[in-house]
Amino acid sequence: MSTVAPSKQGPQSGYVVSRSQGVCAITGEPIAPGDKLMAMVTETPLGLERLDFKLDAWPRADKSAALAYWQTVMPAPDQVKRKLFVDDEVLCQLFERLADTTEENKLHFRFVLGLILMRKRLLVYETSQTTEGVESWTMRVKGKEDRLAMINPKLSEEQVKAVSAQLGEIMNEEL
């Protein structure tokens, strides 16, 4: 089951999201290809970090800084097609959780996540407005009535690529 924990507001100086190292964050034991595991994205003073946990160690995990966590399977290192670690529901929940963020890096992250969700046709663009030089898009998660504002931070192509790479690390997918 996929769950998104409440978002925490804290310092974030950049994106630090590592690819799965194939090691349990609690026991330090390797997680073999094909083994089920829990993956978690947390906030650290340096940014966002992905941690993996063996299922038997998961109950001992500190989930206080979790933005999202989900159950998945460790892929084989030579696996030709990379498997998506995060399902669409988790991505939509993460987008919604970050709705009130004001931190620049989180706004960048949420904007690129929103673009990905729009491409997947899970997020619906409705309108936009500019107030005091800040462009805000009105969005709706498909199948829901609630409207969400998404700030367009006017990212450069390099910034979009950097954030997309970090999202790809979380999702273990080429974006």
C-alpha positions in Angstrom: 0.0 0.0 0.0 1.3 3.4 -0.9 1.1 6.2 1.6 2.2 9.8 1.7 3.1 11.1 5.2 2.4 14.7 6.2 4.9 17.2 4.7 7.3 18.8 7.1 8.6 22.3 6.6 12.3 22.5 7.1 15.6 23.8 5.7 16.4 22.6 2.2 19.4 23.8 0.4 19.2 21.6 -2.7 18.2 18.2 -4.0 20.1 15.2 -2.7 18.2 12.1 -3.8 20.2 9.0 -4.2 19.4 6.0 -6.3 18.7 2.8 -4.4 21.9 1.4 -3.0 20.4 -2.0 -2.5 21.1 -1.8 1.2 18.6 -1.6 4.2 18.9 1.8 5.9 18.5 0.2 9.3 20.3 -3.1 9.2 22.9 -2.3 6.5 22.2 -5.7 5.0 21.9 -6.0 1.2 18.5 -6.2 -0.4 18.6 -8.8 -3.1 17.1 -8.3 -6.5 13.5 -9.5 -6.4 13.1 -8.9 -2.7 10.2 -6.8 -1.5 11.2 -3.6 0.3 9.8 -0.3 1.6 11.2 2.8 0.0 10.9 6.2 1.6 11.7 9.8 0.6 12.6 12.0 3.5 13.7 15.5 4.1 17.2 16.1 5.4 19.1 19.4 6.0 20.6 18.8 2.5 17.4 18.1 0.7 15.4 15.0 -0.3 16.8 11.6 0.3 15.6 8.1 -0.7 16.0 5.3 1.8 15.2 1.6 1.4 14.2 -0.8 4.1 13.9 -4.6 4.4 10.3 -5.4 5.2 11.2 -6.9 8.6 13.1 -3.7 9.5 10.4 -1.3 8.3 8.5 -1.1 11.6 11.7 0.4 13.2 12.1 3.1 10.6 11.8 6.7 11.7 9.0 8.0 9.6 8.9 11.5 11.2 10.6 13.3 8.2 8.9 11.1 5.5 7.3 12.8 2.6 6.3 9.5 1.0 6.8 5.8 1.3 5.7 2.8 -0.7 6.3 -0.9 -1.0 8.2 -2.1 -4.1 10.6 -4.8 -5.4 14.3 -4.4 -5.7 15.2 -4.6 -9.5 18.1 -6.6 -10.9 21.1 -4.3 -11.6 21.2 -5.4 -15.2 17.4 -5.2 -15.6 16.9 -3.7 -19.1 13.5 -2.0 -18.4 13.6 0.0 -15.3 10.6 -0.5 -13.0 8.7 2.4 -11.7 9.1 2.5 -7.9 6.4 5.0 -7.1 2.9 4.5 -8.3 0.7 7.3 -9.7 -1.4 7.6 -6.5 1.8 8.4 -4.5 2.9 11.0 -7.0 -0.5 12.7 -6.9 -0.5 12.6 -3.0 3.0 14.0 -2.9 2.0 16.9 -5.3 -1.0 17.6 -3.0 1.1 17.5 0.2 3.5 20.1 -1.2 0.7 22.5 -2.0 1.6 24.9 0.9 5.3 24.9 0.4 7.1 28.2 0.0 10.7 27.0 -0.1 12.2 27.6 -3.5 13.6 24.1 -4.1 10.4 22.5 -3.1 8.5 24.8 -5.4 10.8 23.7 -8.3 10.3 20.1 -7.3 6.5 20.4 -7.1 6.4 22.3 -10.5 8.3 19.6 -12.4 6.3 16.9 -10.6 3.1 18.7 -11.7 4.4 18.8 -15.3 5.0 15.0 -15.1 1.5 14.4 -13.7 0.1 16.6 -16.5 1.9 14.5 -19.1 0.5 11.4 -17.5 -2.9 13.0 -17.6 -3.3 12.7 -13.9 -3.3 16.4 -13.2 -5.6 18.8 -15.1 -4.7 22.4 -15.9 -7.6 24.7 -15.7 -6.4 28.3 -15.8 -3.6 30.6 -14.8 -3.2 34.1 -13.4 -0.3 36.4 -12.6 -0.3 38.5 -9.5 2.6 40.8 -8.6 4.8 39.0 -11.2 4.0 35.5 -9.8 2.3 33.1 -12.2 0.0 30.6 -10.6 -1.7 27.8 -12.4 -5.0 26.4 -11.1 -4.8 22.6 -11.2 -7.0 19.6 -10.3 -6.1 16.0 -9.7 -8.1 13.9 -12.1 -11.2 12.6 -10.5 -11.2 15.2 -7.7 -13.0 18.5 -7.4 -10.5 20.3 -5.2 -8.5 23.0 -7.0 -4.8 23.4 -6.2 -2.6 26.3 -7.1 0.8 25.5 -8.7 3.4 28.3 -8.9 5.3 28.5 -12.1 8.8 29.3 -10.9 10.0 30.0 -14.5 12.7 27.4 -14.4 15.5 27.4 -16.9 16.0 24.3 -19.0 19.0 23.3 -16.8 16.9 23.6 -13.7 14.1 21.5 -15.2 16.7 18.8 -16.2 18.2 18.8 -12.7 14.8 18.5 -10.9 13.7 15.8 -13.5 16.9 13.9 -12.8 16.1 14.0 -9.0 12.5 12.8 -9.6 13.9 10.1 -11.8 16.1 9.0 -9.0 13.1 8.7 -6.6 11.1 6.9 -9.2 14.0 4.9 -10.7 12.7 5.9 -14.1 14.1 8.0 -17.0 12.1 11.2 -17.2 
